[in-house]
């Protein structure tokens, strides 16, 4: 059974052998993109038709993950690998940890502390012209402010381009994005806004642990068993651990369908691999400061710390596989190199309580779910930092020596699971069934103005999507105010900085309900959490119950006296349905006539008495009936979230910014291509001048020297003043070089092609003249004037070819040719067309014989016979027509066979061979 929307319902997920469903209304299956935007890397998978429908998307450098960095350097926007390449040179212009910037105010103290501790030397400002206070921005080197949504949109737009390249140019718009469990409503909405700016249609957000759980369970069968698995994800900037329970349920047709349920989630922000890198950076900075002396501190130099960070990341990776690792930084500061080594034991000692804090989420999961290590069927490690040996040892020790599991790819399991989730939401792919339940990791509380304590509105670990409501009875005030905030209950939100108010709202219109119905009834506030985990107040209404009288049924229609008597008789004599039959109607009519005559004779008094006797008695009055009616009255809801998403005006302005950036990037790519084309032409042409014998034969020594000097001058300009010019100037320089180079290349090409075409032309002339000589006998129907004109054209071509070869023989190889191969080709095409027209002209068909004279006497006799016997029936006419058609068909076949017998065999075969074998080579 297909479920499109809710992940809490049975979800259809794919194996690698999934096929595309045939949908008649969709002419082309659109790929679906899955994006795992992490704090350090961007990873992509694409779902498209084919033998392997889900695959990892590689970047332009054939890497399976891309640095999640955006930079603005000298007015240019750099994304991914380009931004990483300049991170050490321009640390204040390269922006990372973009997820942490989304949906957060610029003055967030924890955000500022994170940037300072990680030696990211750029300050945050509030994004301009934004209603939301949670809209941070960075200032570029050009002085422009770029919001966090625009930075993230730059990465997502880059991801879209990579996906379209992987899909062979097909447009990619539908996407699924992963988010960490710690993401708040504001951060989720900001990510959705960024995706919208990038031109993506987000089918849904999925928690990274839920995506990994789907990837883990899709290829396993959990029939008749229940498995508890912990997914431990230690990434670059954060840690989260999820307890997932796998089981199976019976489907509609009795089949067993596997499923999983996220039982619990614990996360720790700012506890990841970057923390270990900072430990090493501090250690090596202290060592370098000792070498400097004089109280100098390398930490005050952003560029030096950026260089150190780059090398420290390599040292940490080496320590994962070795007990000791070196570090070497060229010209770290003040033209001094830095070299050192560190052992794994020293590294683990410097990390301090990191190992204890990294294990604590797992023990918390077990404790508050009443499980032990023996109850776990698996502990799957995810994230790059989970490969650190000390992490593995600490986890195994905390689990009583239990072995850890690494059945999933630590880097790609999340993005592949998100691809499966996206394939389901797209409703295009035919997938196998797998049930999943993703849940809200946070709790939302509501505080009513007339109550002292807040109440839980959305409990933590509630299935998504979900609808929640608050119901209040018999209110008297005209307005109801309430605020929403993240509930900081135990286990709901571990980080207290998310406990700020979520929004404030006001419900009005209650008094008008009371005035109209004497009661407010039940006032309801309706909220929902959608599939992406975004919270919203949907509406408010009042439900009142009122009692109202049931209107009495309408009285029966009035009838005259005579009709009453007749009607009674009719009712008595009618059928079961109350309708009179025909005999009763006749009898009633006769009685009416007799009664009418008697009434006239007896006078008015007796008629009046009879009318009184026939009139019905008045019905007794009944008590009015009451019924209950439920009325739902919509109320007005004002206010909103304190940090809403981008409104239409803000989205329009941001789209203009993105268009300008795209246009600048396109111009930059065109300029780079023009520069590369010029540089490549200089290198390739110089090589031909130096090493090609054909080019040396087509030029003189003086010509080569002049052209080589021209190439050198252009190359010097290219690496000097030509470093920063527009595309038009690059193209102009290339055109000037090609004016000389193309002339030489033309001579070289002509020296090869022209002799071949000349030979082909002379062969054609020889064969054409032989064929023309046979035509008077083989094809006598050809017009002599047409043949003469063809012969004249062949003679003209031969004369032109002779003159051209004579003139070419007088020219040197370095001179322009007397005639070109394309001229020979043009002559041959015209002659071949004329030759083929005459050669394929068929013998004209002889005129049909005249019809035999008609016999007048026979005709008259047949006419008289037709008049006597009448017309033939339709069946005989059809048979006659069919026989006539068969006769005509046989006559045509005989004529065609006669033409073939009269056609000379040898001449036409030779001409066809000439036409196809020689002329078309």
DAURNOR-V207775 format. One record per backbone hydrogen bond with DSSP energy under -0.5 kcal/mol. CO is the residue of the C=O (numbers start at 0). NH is the residue of the N-H. E is the energy in kcal/mol with one decimal. If there is no record, write none. Layout:
co = (CO/CO)
nh = (NH/NH)
e = (E/E)
This chain:
co = (5/8/10/10/12/14/15/18/20/21/22/24/31/32/33/34/34/35/35/38/39/40/41/42/43/44/45/45/46/50/52/52/54/55/58/62/65/66/68/69/70/71/72/75/75/77/78/79/80/81/82/83/85/89/89/92/92/93/94/96/96/97/97/100/100/103/104/107/108/109/110/111/112/113/114/115/118/119/124/126/132/132/134/135/136/137/137/139/143/145/146/147/148/149/150/151/152/153/154/155/156/157/158/159/160/161/162/163/164/166/170/172/173/174/174/175/176/178/179/183/184/185/186/187/188/189/190/191/192/193/194/195/199/200/200/203/205/206/207/208/209/210/211/212/213/216/219/221/226/226/227/227/228/228/229/229/230/230/231/231/232/232/233/233/234/235/236/236/237/238/239/240/241/241/242/242/243/243/244/245/246/248/248/250/254/256/257/258/259/260/260/263/265/267/267/271/271/272/273/274/275/276/277/278/279/280/281/282/283/284/285/286/287/288/292/296/297/299/300/301/302/303/304/305/306/307/308/309/310/311/312/313/314/315/316/316/317/317/322/324/326/328/328/332/335/335/337/339/341/342/343/344/345/346/348/350/351/352/353/354/355/355/356/358/358/359/360/361/362/363/364/365/366/371/372/374/377/378/379/381/382/383/384/387/387/388/389/390/391/392/393/394/395/395/396/398/404/407/408/409/411/412/413/414/415/416/417/418/419/420/421/422/422/422/423/427/428/429/431/433/434/436/437/439/442/443/443/444/445/445/446/447/454/456/457/458/461/463/465/467/469/471/477/477/479/480/481/482/483/483/484/486/488/488/493/494/495/499/501/501/502/503/504/505/505/506/507/508/509/510/511/512/512/513/520/520/521/521/522/523/523/524/525/525/526/527/528/528/529/533/535/535/538/539/540/541/541/542/543/545/547/548/549/559/560/561/562/563/564/565/566/567/568/569/574/578/580/581/582/583/584/585/586/587/588/589/590/591/592/593/594/595/596/597/598/602/603/604/605/606/607/608/609/610/624/626/628/628/630/630/631/632/635/635/637/639/640/641/646/647/648/649/650/651/652/653/654/655/656/657/658/659/660/661/662/663/664/665/666/667/668/669/670/671/672/673/674/675/676/677/678/679/680/681/682/683/684/685/686/687/690/691/692/693/695/699/700/701/702/703/704/705/706/707/708/709/710/711/712/713/714/716/716/719/720/721/725/725/726/727/728/729/730/731/732/733/734/735/736/736/737/739/740/741/742/743/744/745/746/747/748/748/749/751/752/753/754/755/756/757/758/759/760/761/762/763/764/765/766/767/768/769/770/770/771/771/773/773/774/776/778/782/783/784/785/786/787/788/789/790/791/792/793/794/795/796/797/798/799/800/801/802/803/804/805/806/807/811/819/819/820/821/822/823/824/825/826/827/828/829/830/831/832/833/834/835/837/853/854/855/856/857/858/859/860/861/862/863/864/865/872/873/874/875/876/877/878/879/880/881/882/883/884/885/886/887/888/889/890/891/892/893/894/895/896/897/898/903/904/905/906/907/908/909/910/911/912/912/913/913/917)
nh = (8/435/12/433/431/17/52/429/22/23/25/26/46/175/44/36/177/37/42/96/67/37/65/35/56/33/47/54/31/52/47/54/45/57/61/58/41/68/79/94/77/140/75/72/77/70/81/83/84/85/85/86/89/92/93/71/94/95/69/99/100/100/101/103/135/135/107/111/112/113/114/115/116/117/119/118/120/121/136/129/105/134/126/147/124/139/145/142/139/137/150/151/152/153/154/155/156/157/158/159/160/161/162/163/164/165/166/168/167/169/172/200/32/202/203/34/205/207/182/187/188/189/190/191/192/193/194/195/196/197/199/198/201/174/202/176/178/210/211/212/213/214/215/216/217/219/221/224/228/245/376/377/230/243/231/379/232/241/233/381/234/239/384/385/272/273/269/270/234/267/232/265/230/243/262/263/228/245/260/226/258/250/256/253/250/248/434/246/436/244/262/242/240/238/270/274/275/276/277/278/279/280/281/282/283/284/285/286/287/288/289/290/291/292/295/299/300/301/304/305/306/307/308/309/310/311/312/313/314/315/316/317/318/319/319/320/320/321/343/341/339/331/337/335/331/332/328/326/324/346/347/348/349/350/351/353/354/356/357/358/358/359/360/361/362/363/364/365/366/367/368/370/369/374/375/227/229/404/231/233/385/386/387/390/391/392/393/394/395/396/397/398/400/401/399/401/380/409/412/382/415/416/417/418/419/420/421/422/423/424/425/426/427/428/426/20/430/18/12/10/259/261/463/460/486/456/457/484/447/454/482/450/445/458/443/461/439/7/528/526/524/522/508/509/506/448/504/446/501/502/444/442/491/492/495/497/498/485/641/642/483/639/481/507/637/479/635/512/513/514/515/516/518/517/473/522/523/542/471/525/540/469/537/538/467/535/464/465/532/529/527/537/525/634/523/543/632/521/630/628/626/550/624/563/564/565/566/567/568/569/570/571/572/573/577/574/584/585/586/587/588/589/590/591/592/593/594/595/596/597/598/599/600/601/602/606/607/608/609/610/611/612/613/614/549/547/545/630/543/632/633/541/507/637/505/503/643/132/650/651/652/653/654/655/656/657/658/659/660/661/662/663/664/665/666/667/668/669/670/671/672/673/674/675/676/677/678/679/680/681/682/683/684/685/686/687/688/689/690/691/692/695/696/697/698/703/704/705/706/707/708/709/710/711/712/713/714/715/716/717/718/719/721/722/723/724/728/729/730/731/732/733/734/735/736/737/738/739/739/740/741/743/744/745/746/747/748/749/750/751/751/752/753/755/756/757/758/759/760/761/762/763/764/765/766/767/768/769/770/771/772/773/773/774/774/775/776/777/778/779/781/786/787/788/789/790/791/792/793/794/795/796/797/798/799/800/801/802/803/804/805/806/807/808/809/809/810/814/822/823/824/825/826/827/828/829/830/831/832/833/834/835/836/837/838/839/840/855/858/859/860/861/862/863/864/865/866/867/868/869/876/877/878/879/880/881/882/883/884/885/886/887/888/889/890/891/892/893/894/895/896/897/898/899/900/901/902/907/908/909/910/911/912/913/914/915/916/917/917/918/920)
e = (-0.9/-0.8/-0.7/-3.4/-1.4/-1.7/-0.9/-2.0/-0.6/-0.5/-1.0/-0.7/-2.9/-2.4/-2.0/-0.7/-2.1/-1.0/-1.9/-1.0/-2.6/-2.4/-2.4/-2.9/-2.1/-3.1/-0.6/-1.9/-2.2/-0.5/-2.3/-0.5/-2.6/-0.5/-2.1/-2.1/-3.2/-2.0/-2.3/-3.2/-3.0/-0.5/-2.2/-2.2/-0.5/-3.1/-1.3/-2.2/-1.8/-0.7/-0.8/-0.9/-2.7/-1.8/-0.7/-1.6/-0.5/-0.5/-1.8/-0.7/-0.7/-0.7/-1.1/-1.2/-0.6/-0.7/-1.6/-2.3/-2.2/-2.0/-2.0/-2.1/-2.6/-1.8/-2.6/-1.4/-0.8/-2.0/-2.3/-0.7/-0.5/-1.5/-3.3/-2.3/-2.9/-0.5/-2.9/-1.9/-3.1/-2.3/-2.0/-2.5/-2.5/-1.5/-1.4/-2.4/-2.8/-1.8/-2.3/-2.2/-1.9/-2.0/-2.3/-2.2/-1.8/-2.0/-1.5/-2.9/-1.2/-1.4/-0.5/-3.3/-2.4/-2.9/-0.7/-2.8/-2.2/-2.1/-1.5/-2.4/-2.5/-2.2/-2.1/-2.2/-2.3/-2.2/-2.2/-2.0/-2.1/-1.5/-2.6/-1.4/-0.7/-2.2/-0.7/-1.3/-1.8/-2.3/-2.1/-2.0/-2.0/-2.1/-2.1/-2.2/-1.8/-1.7/-0.5/-1.5/-0.6/-3.2/-3.2/-1.0/-0.5/-3.1/-0.7/-2.2/-0.7/-1.9/-0.6/-3.2/-0.7/-2.1/-1.2/-0.7/-2.7/-3.5/-0.9/-0.7/-2.2/-3.2/-2.6/-2.7/-2.5/-0.6/-2.4/-1.3/-3.1/-0.5/-2.0/-2.1/-2.4/-0.5/-3.3/-1.4/-3.7/-2.6/-2.8/-2.1/-0.7/-2.7/-0.9/-2.7/-3.2/-2.2/-0.7/-1.0/-0.9/-1.8/-2.4/-1.7/-1.8/-2.6/-2.5/-1.9/-2.7/-2.3/-1.9/-1.7/-2.5/-2.3/-1.7/-1.4/-1.9/-2.8/-1.2/-1.4/-1.8/-0.7/-2.1/-2.1/-2.0/-2.3/-2.5/-1.7/-1.6/-2.5/-2.0/-0.9/-2.1/-2.5/-1.5/-2.2/-2.0/-0.8/-0.7/-0.5/-1.4/-1.3/-3.0/-2.2/-2.2/-0.7/-2.6/-1.5/-1.9/-1.1/-3.0/-2.5/-2.5/-2.1/-2.6/-1.9/-2.4/-1.6/-1.1/-1.6/-0.7/-2.5/-2.1/-1.0/-0.5/-1.5/-0.6/-1.2/-1.4/-2.3/-2.0/-1.9/-2.3/-2.4/-0.8/-2.6/-1.2/-1.4/-1.3/-0.5/-2.2/-2.7/-3.0/-2.0/-0.9/-1.3/-1.8/-0.8/-1.6/-2.4/-2.4/-2.4/-2.5/-2.2/-2.2/-1.5/-3.0/-0.7/-1.5/-0.6/-1.7/-0.6/-2.2/-2.1/-2.1/-2.2/-2.2/-1.4/-1.7/-2.1/-2.4/-2.1/-1.6/-2.0/-1.6/-0.5/-0.6/-0.7/-1.1/-1.5/-0.7/-0.8/-2.4/-1.3/-1.7/-1.5/-2.3/-3.7/-3.9/-2.9/-2.0/-2.1/-0.6/-2.8/-2.1/-1.5/-3.2/-0.6/-2.0/-0.6/-2.7/-0.7/-2.8/-3.2/-2.5/-3.4/-0.6/-1.7/-3.0/-2.1/-2.8/-2.8/-3.6/-1.6/-3.2/-0.5/-2.2/-1.0/-0.6/-1.3/-2.1/-0.9/-2.1/-0.6/-2.8/-2.2/-2.1/-0.5/-2.6/-2.5/-2.1/-0.9/-1.9/-2.8/-1.5/-2.6/-0.6/-2.3/-2.1/-0.7/-0.6/-2.7/-2.9/-0.5/-1.9/-1.9/-2.2/-1.2/-2.2/-1.8/-0.7/-2.3/-2.1/-1.9/-2.2/-0.7/-2.8/-2.5/-3.1/-0.6/-3.3/-2.9/-2.9/-3.1/-2.3/-0.6/-0.6/-1.4/-1.7/-2.1/-3.0/-2.4/-2.1/-2.6/-2.9/-2.4/-1.8/-1.2/-1.9/-2.5/-1.7/-1.8/-2.3/-2.5/-1.7/-1.8/-2.2/-2.1/-1.5/-1.9/-2.8/-1.8/-1.5/-2.1/-2.3/-1.6/-1.6/-2.7/-1.4/-1.3/-2.2/-2.0/-2.0/-1.8/-2.0/-2.1/-2.0/-1.4/-3.7/-2.4/-2.6/-0.5/-2.6/-0.6/-0.5/-2.8/-2.3/-0.5/-1.9/-1.9/-0.6/-0.8/-2.7/-2.3/-2.1/-2.3/-2.2/-1.7/-1.6/-2.3/-2.4/-2.2/-2.2/-2.5/-2.6/-2.4/-2.5/-2.6/-2.4/-2.4/-2.6/-2.5/-2.4/-2.6/-2.4/-2.5/-2.5/-2.7/-2.9/-2.0/-2.6/-3.0/-2.2/-2.1/-2.1/-2.6/-2.5/-2.2/-1.8/-1.7/-2.4/-1.8/-2.4/-2.0/-0.6/-1.9/-2.1/-1.5/-0.8/-2.3/-2.1/-2.3/-2.4/-2.6/-2.0/-1.8/-2.2/-2.2/-2.5/-1.9/-2.2/-2.5/-2.1/-2.3/-1.9/-0.9/-3.6/-1.4/-0.7/-0.6/-0.6/-1.3/-2.2/-2.0/-2.2/-2.0/-2.2/-1.9/-1.8/-2.2/-1.4/-0.7/-0.8/-2.7/-2.6/-1.7/-2.5/-2.2/-1.9/-2.2/-2.4/-2.8/-2.1/-0.7/-0.8/-2.6/-2.0/-0.7/-2.1/-2.4/-2.2/-2.1/-2.4/-2.3/-2.4/-1.9/-2.2/-2.2/-2.3/-3.0/-2.1/-1.6/-2.0/-2.4/-1.7/-0.9/-0.8/-0.8/-0.7/-0.5/-0.6/-2.9/-2.8/-0.5/-1.8/-1.8/-2.3/-2.3/-2.0/-2.4/-2.2/-2.1/-2.3/-2.3/-2.2/-2.3/-2.3/-2.3/-2.6/-2.6/-2.3/-2.4/-2.4/-2.4/-2.1/-2.3/-2.4/-1.8/-0.6/-0.8/-1.5/-1.4/-0.8/-1.4/-2.5/-1.8/-2.2/-2.4/-2.2/-1.8/-2.4/-2.8/-1.8/-2.0/-2.9/-2.7/-1.8/-1.8/-2.8/-1.9/-1.2/-0.7/-2.2/-2.5/-2.5/-2.7/-2.4/-2.5/-2.5/-2.3/-2.1/-1.9/-2.9/-1.9/-1.7/-2.0/-1.7/-2.0/-2.3/-2.3/-2.1/-1.9/-2.2/-2.1/-2.0/-2.2/-2.2/-2.2/-2.0/-2.0/-2.0/-2.0/-1.9/-2.3/-2.2/-2.1/-2.0/-1.9/-1.8/-1.8/-1.3/-0.7/-1.8/-2.1/-2.1/-2.6/-2.3/-2.1/-2.6/-2.7/-2.4/-0.7/-1.0/-1.6/-1.0)
